């Protein structure tokens, strides 16, 4: 199957019209009123004009239409006894859990455990490694394959893919997408969601990608998540990039690594995590006006200020925990950074 143009999540300021039309067509099929949804969302056009292809869907209007249609379709699927899907509150809770992951593999594992908590009511997610390929199987609990379930399931798969990209701040290139649905008239909108071959009629829904991507570090924080969740997943991140500077990604990665192992990764280890050479990593950091050594020192000093609050730890122990070569090196660096010795800093914060 030839490649299809992917919906841009960084420069597109209009929503994909094909998806809006597919959603509203489905709403009409289940007895809803597409024109009412459009008016409520603030659109200045009706369904007829939208289908004519002569109007663009503003991103804010697209987000409101998408949210309304998703809520109506989820409700219809559940009332018809055809399984369930994540509601907004469940999705937000899942995102909060994923931000705490160390890498993409842990994020996928957490997603699987999250779905398992609902005893199959929302389906299940499993990860298989076959050779160099990672197969993320997404199997919703469905008793039939309706247009409504097709739209909700495919949309959900696309959102999960985008969420994993956002967590790692890297493109997750898909080798193919397999869908447990036959090709229908509604299938055309799928081509705008995935920049890879789409295969219909498989036993389960599946994303296939290079298994090396599973080692990518999660570089997002809870504060990043608060900003993202104001409109995502209903905006499909169409309004602009959600990319951190490389220096911030590396800082978070190094701090997360220290939490797990009490050791800072080397520049070569960090470069491997980000899929580049150490030379390329250093060059990109230089372009941002910083260096690996500066980021490492910032991690060390921030760790030190935190552990100095624990009076049961000696200065030598804090120096070791923060990965300084010895206590003397720690004292010199801390004095330069704060203008005070570690002991004076501890005295001040413990008696504040």
Beta strands, then each sheet from edge to edge (+ up, - down):
strand 1: 14-15
strand 2: 57-58
strand 3: 124-130
strand 4: 133-139
strand 5: 174-178
strand 6: 197-199
strand 7: 205-210
sheet 1: 1+ 2-
sheet 2: 3+ 4- 7+ 5- 6-
end
